[in-house]
Amino acid sequence: MASERVGYAMVCAIEQSGSAFWRFHDRFLVENSRAASRAQLIDYAGDIGLDGDRFEECYDDPATRQAHNQNLRDARAIGITYGPRIRVNGAMAGTSFAAIQQAVEAAAP
């Protein structure tokens, strides 16, 4: 399933660099690759400066699937059943910029 492949890729991007998640996310969106193949995802990792061999090894590691599945369980446990979703101070925010901004401003002291 494409969403699982992307989830595995995101786990591996974060493993190399916390900021790589957003770089990978942005690269993925540029391609609008909902059905990205394993090979495409590995190419994207190289495109954003990640170590391709390390990324590929991570992607193929069963522990990556376990980490991704745990992320899904954790999200479901707090009421997140689809993405992207954002919580602000424990409450779900909308998905538009305006809704997120409103939630952040409401939560600010």
C-alpha positions in Angstrom: 0.0 0.0 0.0 1.3 3.4 -1.0 0.6 5.1 2.3 2.5 2.4 4.2 5.5 2.8 1.9 5.5 6.6 2.5 5.1 6.0 6.3 8.2 3.7 6.2 10.1 6.3 4.3 9.2 9.0 6.8 10.4 6.8 9.7 13.8 6.5 7.8 14.0 10.1 7.0 13.6 11.1 10.6 16.1 8.5 11.7 18.8 10.3 9.7 17.7 13.9 10.6 14.8 15.3 12.5 14.4 18.1 9.9 14.5 15.5 7.1 10.9 14.7 7.7 9.8 18.0 6.3 12.3 18.0 3.5 11.1 14.6 2.5 7.4 15.6 2.9 8.0 18.6 0.7 9.8 16.6 -2.0 7.1 14.0 -2.0 4.4 16.6 -2.4 6.3 18.2 -5.3 6.0 14.9 -7.1 2.4 14.4 -6.0 3.4 10.7 -5.8 0.5 9.0 -4.0 1.6 5.7 -5.4 5.4 6.2 -5.1 7.4 3.0 -5.5 10.1 1.9 -3.1 12.7 2.9 -5.7 11.1 6.4 -6.1 11.1 6.9 -2.3 14.8 6.0 -2.1 15.5 8.4 -5.0 13.7 11.2 -3.1 15.8 10.5 0.0 18.9 11.0 -2.1 17.4 14.2 -3.7 17.1 15.8 -0.2 20.6 14.9 0.8 20.0 11.7 2.9 22.4 8.8 2.7 20.7 6.6 0.1 22.3 3.3 1.3 21.4 4.0 4.9 17.9 5.0 3.9 17.4 1.8 1.8 18.7 -0.4 4.7 16.3 1.3 7.1 13.4 1.0 4.6 13.9 -2.7 4.3 14.4 -3.3 8.0 11.4 -5.0 9.7 11.9 -2.7 12.7 10.9 0.2 10.5 7.5 -1.4 9.9 7.2 -2.0 13.6 8.0 1.7 14.3 5.5 2.8 11.7 2.8 0.6 13.0 3.5 1.8 16.5 3.1 5.4 15.3 -0.3 4.5 13.8 -1.4 2.9 17.1 -0.3 5.9 19.1 -2.1 8.2 16.8 -5.3 6.2 17.0 -5.1 6.1 20.8 -5.4 9.9 20.9 -8.2 10.1 18.3 -6.2 10.6 15.1 -7.6 8.4 12.4 -6.3 10.1 9.3 -3.7 12.7 8.4 -2.5 15.2 8.4 -3.9 16.1 11.8 -2.6 18.6 14.3 -3.4 18.8 18.0 -2.9 21.9 20.0 -2.9 21.5 23.8 -4.6 18.2 23.4 -7.5 19.4 21.1 -7.8 18.7 17.4 -7.2 21.7 15.3 -8.6 22.1 11.8 -6.4 21.4 8.8 -6.4 24.9 7.2 -3.8 27.4 8.1 -6.5 29.7 9.5 -7.9 27.0 11.8 -4.4 26.0 13.0 -3.5 29.7 13.7 -6.8 30.2 15.6 -6.1 27.1 17.7 -2.6 28.3 18.5 -3.7 31.8 19.3 -6.5 30.5 21.6 -4.0 28.3 23.4 -1.4 31.1 23.9 -1.2 32.6 27.3 
